[in-house]
Amino acid sequence: MIEGTRMTPESLADKVVALYQQGRSTMEIGSVVGLNRWMVCKLLHQANVPLRTRNEALSLRWEKKRQDKHQRCTGKVIELYKRGMSLKEIGSLLGLASRTVRKLLCEADVPLRDPSEAISLGQKRSRQSRPAPEPTRQTASTPQQQLQDLRREIERRRKANSEKRTIWNPSQVIKLEQADLLDYVEQQLEEISSGLMR
């Protein structure tokens, strides 16, 4: 019974019916009004309220849990989105589908990023998470050793990349097509050869 108030049987029945129609279970209603679940069912039956089937009750309970989880997650979703995380990353972190993350953001009236902004943020994150390139060995002191090191590096990279070849330049990583690779190698060989001639 609700503390401090005495309810008439009619108001008690109205309260039970109203709570049941809000989606509460008979157990929850019983704990609110101070009755056992069988008395709640009896009052609902007397008020000609059709009781839910077991499947309807389970479905309602599942939907309620899902909504509760979404309400708890909404604040975290908004915070992570504003930090620059993608919908997919937020979803995997919180155990939600990316569609659900998008829906929660839309329901909270958070403006979504346009695709170009999302792509640039993704590229920025991938650059930050990429490991730093290995520094070149500076042990080769003679031009012959430099030439051997360059040939080994080129061969290693040829094996690693079949269609595109990657050459590490101290200032940046440059992607070259096969034809450009040969030009680059010839240029490097000429520079090394000129160093040998001196």
N, C-alpha and C positions, 0 to 999 in steps of 0.2 A: 504494500500500500504506500502511496506517496505520503511522506512524512508531514505531519501537521495538518492534513486535510482529510475529511471524511467524504467519500464519494458515494453518491446514490447509485443504485444498480444501473439506472439508465445512463448516467454520466460515465460510469465505469465501462459499460458496454460500448458507448460512443468512443471513449478513449482507446479501447482495445481495437475497435474497427479502424479508427483513424491510424493508429500505429501499424496495423497489419497492412493497410493500403499504402503506407509509406515504404513498405518493403521489409519491415522488421520480421524476424522469426517469432514463432510462438514462445520460444524460450526467452528471447530478449524482452518481449512484451510482458511475460510473466515476472521477470525480475524488476521491470519498471513499475508495474502496478501491484506487485506483491501477491501474485497468484501462481499456482503451478501451471504447467503448459496444458494440462487436460482441461482445467477450468477455462483457460483462454480459448481453447478449441470449442468448448461448449458454448461460451458467449458468442463466438463467431458463428457457430451453427444456428444459434437462436436468432441472430441478426440476419440470417440468410446470406451470409458471405461465403462464397465457395472457397474451400481451402485449396492451397496450392498442392500440386502433385510433388512427389519426391524429386523428379527431374527439374521441375520449375523452381523448387526451393534451392536445389544445388546450383542451378544456373544463376539464380539471383544472388546466392552467396558468393559464387565465383566472380560475378560482375562487380559486386560490392568490394571484394578484396582487390580486384584490378583497379577500381576507381580510387580506393584508399592508397594503393601503391603509387598511382599516378599523381595523386595530390601530394604525397610525401616527396616524390621525385621532381616535381615541377620546379621548385626552387633551385635544386642542384642542376637540373637541365639548363635553366636560364643562366646560372652562374658559369657553367662550363662552356656554353655557347658564346657568351660574352668574352670569355678568355680566348676564343678563337678555335675551339675544337669543332670538328665536323659532326654532322648528325650521326653518321655511322660510328665514329669514335665514341660519342656520348652514349649511343645505344649499347655498344659492346661493353662499355664500362659499367653501365647501370642495369644491364640485362633487359634492355628494351629494343624493339625493332626501330629502325631509323624512321619509319613512317609514324610510329608512335611519338618519337621525339619531335618530329615536325608538327604533329597534331598538338602536342602539349605547348610548343612555342607559339603556334597560331592562336590557341585558346587563351594564352597569356598575353596576347597582343604584342609579342616581340617581333620586330621587323626582321624578316629573313634576309640573308645576304644574297646579292645577285650572283649569278654563276661565275662571273669573272673575278669577283672578290673572293669567292670560295676557292677557286683554282689557285689564285695567288697565295692565299693563306696556306693551302696544302703544299704548294711548292716551297714556301718559306719553311714550313715544319719539316719537310723531307730534307732540305738542305741542312737544317740544324741537327737532325738526327743522324745524318750520314757521317760515318767515321772520317776523320781527317786523312788525306792521302799520305801514303808512306813517304817520308823524306828520301830523296835520292842519296845514294852513298857518295860521300865526298872523298873517299879513300883513293880513287883513281887520280894519280898525280900526273902521269904522263899521258900524252895524247893517244898512244897506242892502247893504254888501259881504258881511256874514255871511249874509244872506238869499240873495243870489245864489250864494254858495259852497255853501250848503246845498241849493239847488235843483239846481245842477250835480251835486253828489255824489249826490243822490237819483236823478237821471236816469241818471247813469253806472251806479249799482248796479241800477236797474231793467233796463237793457239787459243787464247781466252775469248777473242771476239771473231766470229766468222764473217758477218756481213759488214759491220762497222768496226773500224780500228780505233783504239783510244791511245793517244800519246800523252804522257804526263809532261806538262810544261811547268816550271817552278811557279809561275804566276796563276795558271789556270789549267783545267782539264779541257782538251780540245778534241772534239769528235771529228774524225776525218773519214772520207770515203776511201776505197782502196787506191784509186788513182792519186788522190791527194797524199796518201801515205807514202807512195813511192817518191813523189816530189819532196816531201818532208825529209825522207831518209837521205835522198841525194844531197839535199841542202846541208843536212847535218854532217854527212860524210865529207863534203867539200870543205866545210868549216874545220873539221878535224884534220883533214889532209893538209890544208893550208897551215895549220898549227904544226904539223910534222915537218913541213918544208922549211920553216923558219929556223 
